[in-house]
C-alpha cells in the first residue's frame, strides 16, 4: 500500500463509520421492517395507489415546469448583460437557504384562504406545484446558465457562418451543450419533490399529500411500521434509480473541457429588452413573491408581534441556534475529512450522495427502529442533523480540491515541505473559501430542518420550524398570524446564513448557488 494512501484511509474512517451507523444500518433496518420486499398488495389499495401516483405526477410536473420556465431564464442570464445581473445570480441562492415552512407560509400568504391575490387554491394540486417551483426553479436556472456558458464561441460562430439560423444554431449547438447540465439539475429537482416532506405536509392537504407524508402519518399517528417500511422501500428504490441517473450525468459533465465563454452583450433592441423583462418578471413571480408575501403578512399581523416574545418562541429560538451551532461543527469535521479522503476514489465520492438519496423521513424512521433506546437522546437528533448537512460541506470542499493546481503541492514538496506543511501552506488557504461556503449551507439546512425534528424531537427541543407547524395546526386567526410572524423570524435566521455565504464564502456570483449541487465533482 502506498504511504499516501494510509492517511486517506484514516481520514475516511470517520465519515464512513458515521454513514454506516447513521444511514446504511438504519436503512437496512427499515427495509427489514418492510420485509425486505415491497408488498404489492399495498398498491391494491386505491388510497395508497393514488398517493404513489400523485407523488410521481407532482415531481414530474415540477420538473417539466422548471424546464419550460428555466431554459429561457438561463439563456438570457448566460447571454445578456444588464444592471443587477451579478446580484441576481447571488439571489438565486436565496430559495435554498429558506426553510421549507417559510416557503409554505409564503405560498399560503399568496394563494391560501386569506391570500393576497384573493384566490384560494387550498386543497388543489396547484398549491404544491407552485411551492415546488419556488424552490427548484433557481436550481435549473443556475445549472442551465452554467451549461449555456460552456458553449464554444467558435463552434457557434461556425454554425452561423455555414448558414444556420439563430434558432437552428441554438438547437444544434447551444442546446446540446447545456442539456447534460439541465438533465442533471432536473434529476435533483425530482429527488427534492418526490422525497420532500415539509411542503407536501403543509400545502398538499388531505387529497394531495405525497408518499412521504403517508409514511410520516403511518409512523407518527398509526404506528403501522410494517406498511411504512414497505412504502419507504419503494421511495428508496425510486430515489436510488434517479440518483443513478444523476451520477451518470455528473460523470459525463466531469469530462467537459473548459471553454472560453461567449461575451455578454446588452439587450439592444426593443424585443430583446422586452424578452429580458418578461423572463426576469417570471423569476420574481415564481421565486420572489412567496418571500415578500411572508414579510408582508408578518408585518400586517396583529398583536404587535406578540408571538415573538412568549416562552415557547424563546425556547425555540435558543434550540434552533444551539442545534445549528452543533451541526456546523459536526458537519465541518465530517465533510472536510470525507473530502480530503476521496482523492480519485469514485466509491468515496459516491458515498457523499447517500444522505441525498435517503429522504429525511426514511432516515429518521430507520434511526427510531435501530436505536429505540436512544430515541429520546439529544445526541441522536444532532447526529441526524449532521448527516443531512455534512454532504454540503464535503461537496464544496471536493469542488475546491479538484480545482487546485496539483503542481503547487508538488512544488512545495519538492522544496522540502512535508505533507502537513504543504497542506497548511498551500491546500488549506485555497480550501477555506469553499469550506466556509459549505458550512454556511450546512447552517441554513440546520435552521430549516423539519422532517427529522418531527420524528426525533422531544417537547423541550422545540425549534422554530416545529413551532410554526404547531401554530398552523391550531384553529383561529391569531394562530395564523403568529405562524406568519414566526416565519419572518425563521426567514431572518436563514438570511443571516445567506449573508455569511455572501461575505465569508469568498467566491464570485458565478460560483455560489444551489446549482453547485448539480455540478460534477
C-alpha positions as a printed Julia matrix, in Angstrom:
521×3 Matrix{Float64}:
   0.0    0.0     0.0
   1.3    3.42   -0.88
   2.27   5.58    2.05
   0.0    8.42    0.88
  -2.99   6.07    0.96
  -2.66   5.43    4.7
  -3.67   8.96    5.85
  -6.6    8.88    3.44
  -7.83   5.59    4.9
  -7.61   7.07    8.38
  -9.49  10.18    7.3
 -12.13   8.08    5.52
 -12.75   6.06    8.67
 -14.64   8.86   10.43
 -17.23   9.77    7.74
 -17.65   6.19    6.52
 -18.28   4.93   10.05
 -20.74   7.76   10.53
 -22.56   6.87    7.31
 -22.61   3.2     8.26
 -24.13   3.84   11.69
 -26.46   6.71   10.81
 -27.52   5.94    7.23
 -26.72   2.44    5.96
 -27.64   0.43    9.08
 -30.89   2.36    9.74
 -31.93   1.95    6.1
 -31.35  -1.81    6.25
 -33.34  -1.92    9.49
 -36.09  -0.02    7.74
 -36.05  -2.47    4.85
 -36.2   -5.37    7.28
 -39.29  -3.81    8.87
 -40.88  -3.85    5.45
 -39.88  -7.48    4.97
 -37.02  -6.58    2.57
 -39.62  -6.54   -0.17
 -42.41  -4.32   -1.31
 -45.8   -5.84   -0.66
 -47.61  -5.42   -3.96
 -50.93  -5.88   -2.19
 -50.46  -2.37   -0.8
 -50.92  -0.99   -4.3
 -54.29  -2.72   -4.48
 -55.44  -0.08   -2.03
 -56.84   2.81   -4.07
 -55.76   5.28   -1.39
 -52.08   4.24   -1.41
 -52.05   3.85   -5.18
 -53.21   7.44   -5.51
 -50.5    8.58   -3.05
 -47.82   6.9    -5.17
 -49.28   8.16   -8.44
 -49.59  11.73   -7.18
 -46.04  11.68   -5.79
 -44.74  10.73   -9.23
 -47.03  13.18  -11.04
 -46.17  16.22   -8.93
 -42.43  15.5    -9.11
 -42.56  15.02  -12.88
 -44.79  18.06  -13.4
 -42.45  20.18  -11.28
 -39.51  19.06  -13.44
 -41.42  19.97  -16.6
 -42.41  23.4   -15.27
 -38.86  24.12  -14.13
 -37.53  23.11  -17.55
 -40.03  25.19  -19.55
 -39.51  28.3   -17.42
 -35.85  27.74  -16.56
 -34.36  27.37  -20.05
 -35.32  30.88  -21.3
 -34.21  32.4   -17.98
 -30.9   30.56  -18.07
 -30.24  31.51  -21.68
 -30.95  35.2   -21.01
 -28.67  35.23  -17.97
 -25.91  33.49  -19.92
 -26.08  35.83  -22.92
 -27.1   39.33  -21.77
 -25.51  41.91  -19.53
 -27.8   44.17  -17.54
 -27.66  46.17  -14.29
 -28.01  43.94  -11.25
 -27.07  40.73  -13.05
 -24.36  39.82  -10.51
 -26.76  40.47   -7.63
 -29.45  38.38   -9.28
 -27.06  35.44   -9.66
 -26.35  35.65   -5.94
 -30.03  35.98   -5.0
 -30.73  32.72   -6.82
 -29.28  31.07   -3.7
 -31.96  32.58   -1.52
 -34.66  29.87   -2.0
 -32.12  27.23   -0.99
 -31.41  28.8     2.4
 -35.13  29.39    3.01
 -36.67  26.69    5.23
 -39.49  24.73    3.65
 -42.03  26.02    6.15
 -41.19  29.63    5.26
 -41.83  28.82    1.61
 -45.07  27.07    2.51
 -46.22  30.06    4.54
 -45.32  32.37    1.65
 -47.39  30.3    -0.79
 -50.34  30.3     1.63
 -49.99  34.07    2.03
 -50.41  34.41   -1.74
 -52.95  31.71   -2.59
 -54.3   30.49    0.74
 -57.65  31.2     2.44
 -56.53  34.79    3.19
 -54.25  35.12    0.22
 -53.09  38.43   -1.17
 -54.45  37.65   -4.65
 -57.9   36.72   -3.38
 -57.65  33.26   -5.0
 -57.88  30.29   -2.62
 -56.0   27.34   -4.08
 -56.03  25.28   -0.9
 -56.99  21.62   -1.47
 -55.88  21.92   -5.09
 -52.72  20.49   -6.72
 -51.54  23.93   -7.84
 -50.54  25.0    -4.35
 -47.9   22.26   -4.0
 -46.71  22.67   -7.59
 -46.14  26.38   -7.04
 -44.21  25.63   -3.84
 -42.02  23.16   -5.72
 -41.43  25.75   -8.42
 -40.31  28.31   -5.85
 -37.61  26.02   -4.5
 -36.37  24.36   -7.65
 -36.6   26.89  -10.48
 -33.4   28.69   -9.35
 -31.57  25.35   -9.37
 -32.46  24.74  -13.01
 -31.75  28.36  -13.95
 -28.24  28.31  -12.49
 -27.42  24.9   -13.9
 -28.71  25.95  -17.33
 -26.79  29.24  -17.13
 -23.59  27.32  -16.43
 -24.38  24.92  -19.26
 -25.01  27.66  -21.82
 -21.78  29.32  -20.69
 -19.95  26.15  -21.81
 -20.91  26.7   -25.46
 -17.72  27.24  -27.51
 -17.9   30.61  -29.21
 -16.0   29.3   -32.23
 -18.45  26.44  -32.76
 -21.46  28.73  -32.58
 -19.81  31.19  -34.99
 -19.02  28.35  -37.41
 -22.67  27.23  -37.37
 -23.88  30.74  -38.19
 -21.23  31.12  -40.92
 -22.43  27.9   -42.57
 -25.92  29.32  -42.88
 -27.66  28.08  -39.72
 -30.37  30.37  -38.43
 -30.23  31.57  -34.83
 -32.92  29.06  -33.88
 -31.17  26.13  -35.64
 -27.83  27.1   -34.12
 -29.47  27.08  -30.71
 -30.82  23.54  -31.1
 -27.73  22.07  -32.77
 -25.02  23.8   -30.7
 -26.25  25.56  -27.56
 -28.95  23.1   -26.52
 -26.7   20.07  -26.9
 -24.05  21.72  -24.72
 -26.49  22.73  -21.96
 -28.64  19.57  -21.99
 -26.44  17.45  -19.67
 -26.4   20.29  -17.12
 -30.16  20.71  -17.33
 -30.86  16.98  -17.06
 -28.55  16.73  -14.08
 -30.37  19.52  -12.27
 -33.76  18.01  -13.17
 -32.72  14.75  -11.51
 -32.14  16.68   -8.3
 -35.45  18.51   -8.72
 -37.24  15.17   -8.97
 -35.5   13.91   -5.84
 -36.35  17.04   -3.86
 -40.01  16.99   -4.95
 -40.57  13.23   -4.64
 -38.96  12.8    -1.21
 -39.71  16.2     0.36
 -41.93  16.37    3.43
 -42.35  19.97    4.62
 -44.04  21.47    1.55
 -46.21  18.42    0.9
 -47.31  18.27    4.53
 -48.43  21.92    4.65
 -49.55  22.53    1.06
 -50.76  19.12   -0.08
 -53.73  18.8     2.23
 -55.55  15.52    2.65
 -56.02  14.81   -1.05
 -52.67  15.88   -2.44
 -50.3   14.62    0.23
 -47.33  12.62   -1.07
 -45.93   9.22   -0.19
 -43.51  10.85    2.28
 -46.45  12.37    4.17
 -48.15   8.97    4.2
 -45.04   7.34    5.71
 -44.93  10.04    8.38
 -48.65   9.52    9.14
 -48.27   5.73    9.37
 -45.43   6.05   11.86
 -46.43   9.06   13.94
 -50.17   8.52   14.2
 -50.98   4.89   13.35
 -47.78   3.09   14.47
 -48.1    0.91   11.35
 -44.38   0.21   10.97
 -44.69  -2.67    8.51
 -46.6   -0.71    5.87
 -44.46   2.36    6.49
 -41.32   0.29    5.96
 -42.67  -1.16    2.73
 -43.57   2.3     1.42
 -40.17   3.62    2.48
 -38.56   0.83    0.46
 -40.49   1.98   -2.59
 -39.31   5.56   -2.01
 -35.71   4.35   -1.74
 -35.97   2.36   -4.97
 -37.32   5.34   -6.9
 -34.79   7.77   -5.41
 -31.95   5.31   -5.95
 -32.81   4.98   -9.63
 -32.92   8.74  -10.1
 -29.66   9.12   -8.19
 -28.01   6.58  -10.5
 -29.09   8.68  -13.5
 -27.73  11.78  -11.79
 -24.39  10.09  -11.09
 -24.07   9.07  -14.75
 -24.8   12.61  -15.9
 -22.41  14.09  -13.36
 -19.65  11.8   -14.62
 -20.33  12.95  -18.18
 -20.19  16.58  -17.07
 -16.86  15.96  -15.42
 -15.3   15.31  -18.85
 -16.39  18.65  -20.34
 -13.4   20.76  -21.17
 -13.1   24.38  -20.18
 -14.03  26.73  -22.97
 -13.92  30.45  -23.45
 -17.48  31.64  -22.83
 -19.36  33.87  -25.19
 -19.03  37.54  -24.21
 -22.07  39.08  -22.57
 -23.86  41.75  -24.58
 -26.51  44.3   -23.61
 -30.1   43.95  -24.72
 -30.07  46.38  -27.62
 -33.4   46.05  -29.44
 -36.83  46.57  -28.0
 -37.72  42.89  -28.45
 -34.62  41.82  -26.53
 -35.39  44.22  -23.7
 -38.98  43.03  -23.6
 -37.91  39.37  -23.5
 -35.4   40.11  -20.75
 -38.02  41.92  -18.7
 -40.52  39.08  -19.17
 -38.09  36.4   -18.06
 -36.98  38.37  -15.0
 -40.6   39.02  -14.09
 -41.31  35.29  -14.3
 -38.4   34.62  -11.94
 -39.73  37.19   -9.49
 -43.24  35.74   -9.68
 -42.08  32.17   -9.05
 -39.22  32.62   -6.58
 -39.56  36.1    -5.1
 -43.22  36.68   -4.3
 -43.54  33.98   -1.6
 -40.74  35.58    0.42
 -42.23  39.05    0.01
 -45.63  37.65    0.98
 -44.25  36.2     4.23
 -42.77  39.57    5.13
 -45.97  41.42    4.21
 -48.26  39.1     6.17
 -45.92  39.18    9.16
 -45.87  42.98    9.19
 -49.64  43.15    8.85
 -50.27  40.6    11.62
 -51.82  41.93   14.78
 -50.83  41.88   18.45
 -47.6   43.77   17.75
 -45.56  40.65   17.12
 -46.56  39.21   20.48
 -45.76  35.68   19.28
 -42.05  36.54   19.2
 -41.88  37.23   22.92
 -43.64  34.27   24.53
 -41.8   31.47   26.3
 -42.24  28.89   23.52
 -40.65  31.22   20.97
 -37.67  31.97   23.19
 -37.15  28.27   23.75
 -37.48  27.55   20.02
 -35.0   30.3    19.14
 -32.46  29.0    21.64
 -32.86  25.42   20.44
 -32.59  26.41   16.76
 -29.44  28.43   17.46
 -27.64  25.77   19.51
 -28.68  22.92   17.23
 -27.33  24.89   14.29
 -24.03  25.52   16.07
 -23.53  21.86   16.9
 -24.49  20.85   13.35
 -21.99  23.24   11.8
 -19.14  21.88   13.95
 -20.0   18.24   13.27
 -20.69  18.78    9.56
 -17.41  20.7     9.18
 -15.35  17.88   10.67
 -17.12  15.12    8.74
 -17.27  16.99    5.45
 -13.62  18.03    5.5
 -12.47  14.52    6.41
 -14.59  12.99    3.65
 -13.37  15.47    1.02
  -9.69  15.0     1.9
 -10.08  11.23    1.9
 -11.75  10.98   -1.51
  -8.84  11.63   -3.86
  -9.74   9.89   -7.13
 -11.89   7.22   -5.45
 -15.28   7.03   -7.19
 -16.69   4.93   -4.34
 -15.89   7.54   -1.7
 -17.23  10.31   -3.92
 -20.45   8.37   -4.49
 -20.84   7.87   -0.73
 -21.3   11.64   -0.34
 -24.65  11.33   -2.12
 -26.09   8.71    0.25
 -27.83  11.23    2.55
 -29.35  12.86   -0.56
 -30.81   9.57   -1.8
 -32.34   8.59    1.55
 -35.13  11.0     2.42
 -35.15  12.57    5.9
 -38.33  10.66    6.75
 -36.69   7.33    5.9
 -33.54   8.26    7.84
 -35.46   9.32   10.94
 -37.74   6.3    10.77
 -34.77   3.93   10.44
 -32.97   5.57   13.36
 -36.03   5.09   15.58
 -36.2    1.41   14.65
 -32.49   0.71   15.02
 -31.77   2.75   18.15
 -35.02   2.75   20.17
 -33.1    3.11   23.43
 -31.71   6.44   22.2
 -34.93   7.79   20.71
 -35.09  10.42   23.46
 -31.4   11.32   23.32
 -30.3   14.71   22.05
 -27.17  13.14   20.57
 -29.23  11.1    18.1
 -31.08  14.2    16.91
 -27.81  16.11   16.47
 -26.29  13.17   14.59
 -29.26  13.14   12.21
 -28.84  16.88   11.64
 -25.15  16.38   10.86
 -25.96  13.51    8.5
 -28.2   15.74    6.38
 -25.83  18.75    6.46
 -22.31  17.38    6.08
 -22.6   16.34    2.38
 -22.96  20.05    1.55
 -19.61  20.73    3.22
 -18.0   17.71    1.58
 -19.2   18.69   -1.9
 -17.99  22.27   -1.54
 -14.6   21.12   -0.29
 -14.31  18.49   -3.03
 -15.02  21.07   -5.73
 -12.3   23.3    -4.29
  -9.76  20.47   -4.02
 -10.44  19.38   -7.59
  -9.84  22.93   -8.8
  -6.49  23.39   -7.05
  -3.44  23.09   -9.34
  -1.67  19.85   -8.32
   1.72  21.21   -9.29
   1.53  23.75   -6.44
   1.55  21.0    -3.85
   4.21  19.13   -5.83
   6.36  22.26   -5.86
   6.01  22.63   -2.08
   7.01  19.01   -1.56
   9.9   19.46   -3.97
  11.15  22.39   -1.87
  11.3   20.17    1.19
   7.9   20.73    2.81
   6.38  17.69    4.47
   2.78  16.57    3.79
   1.37  18.52    6.75
   3.29  21.7     5.96
   2.32  21.51    2.27
  -1.31  21.13    3.29
  -1.17  24.02    5.78
   0.67  26.44    3.49
  -0.84  25.55    0.09
  -4.04  23.48    0.28
  -5.65  24.99    3.37
  -5.65  28.68    2.29
  -7.18  27.73   -1.07
  -9.74  25.49    0.61
 -11.04  27.96    3.19
 -13.49  29.98    1.0
 -15.26  26.85   -0.25
 -15.26  25.34    3.24
 -16.86  28.44    4.73
 -19.46  28.4     1.96
 -20.26  24.75    2.67
 -20.54  25.46    6.4
 -22.96  28.28    5.69
 -25.13  25.95    3.6
 -24.98  23.41    6.44
 -26.12  26.11    8.87
 -29.03  27.04    6.62
 -30.0   23.37    6.39
 -30.0   23.04   10.18
 -32.05  26.22   10.66
 -34.82  24.93    8.42
 -34.72  21.2     9.24
 -38.24  19.88    9.73
 -38.77  16.22    8.87
 -36.14  14.72   11.18
 -37.21  17.02   14.02
 -40.81  15.79   13.8
 -39.65  12.21   14.32
 -36.81  12.54   16.83
 -37.55  15.7    18.8
 -38.96  15.98   22.32
 -41.22  18.8    23.57
 -38.3   20.53   25.29
 -36.36  20.51   21.99
 -38.93  22.67   20.22
 -37.47  24.53   17.22
 -38.87  27.37   15.14
 -39.92  25.0    12.35
 -41.88  22.7    14.66
 -43.38  25.69   16.5
 -44.66  27.12   13.2
 -46.18  23.75   12.34
 -47.89  23.6    15.73
 -49.36  27.08   15.23
 -50.64  26.1    11.79
 -52.41  23.11   13.31
 -54.38  25.25   15.78
 -57.6   27.0    14.77
 -58.06  30.73   14.86
 -56.77  33.83   13.13
 -54.4   34.61   16.0
 -52.5   31.35   15.44
 -52.29  32.01   11.69
 -50.85  35.48   12.39
 -48.4   34.01   14.9
 -47.26  31.45   12.32
 -46.54  34.26    9.87
 -44.6   36.22   12.48
 -42.55  33.17   13.4
 -41.92  32.54    9.69
 -40.47  36.05    9.43
 -38.13  35.23   12.33
 -37.13  31.97   10.67
 -36.55  33.78    7.38
 -34.33  36.27    9.22
 -32.2   33.43   10.58
 -31.92  31.96    7.09
 -30.96  35.37    5.69
 -28.18  35.57    8.27
 -26.86  32.29    6.88
 -27.23  33.72    3.38
 -25.24  36.79    4.44
 -22.5   34.52    5.76
 -22.36  32.8     2.37
 -22.07  36.15    0.61
 -19.43  37.72    2.86
 -17.37  34.76    4.03
 -17.57  32.41    1.05
 -15.0   34.37   -0.9
 -16.41  33.34   -4.27
 -17.93  35.33   -7.05
 -21.53  35.15   -8.09
 -20.69  32.77  -10.87
 -19.72  30.13   -8.31
 -22.24  30.4    -5.49
 -25.62  28.76   -5.9
 -27.71  25.78   -5.16
 -26.81  24.69   -8.68
 -23.4   23.73   -7.31
 -25.18  20.56   -6.28
 -25.81  19.79   -9.93
 -22.2   20.21  -10.94
 -19.75  17.33  -11.21
 -17.3   16.52   -8.51
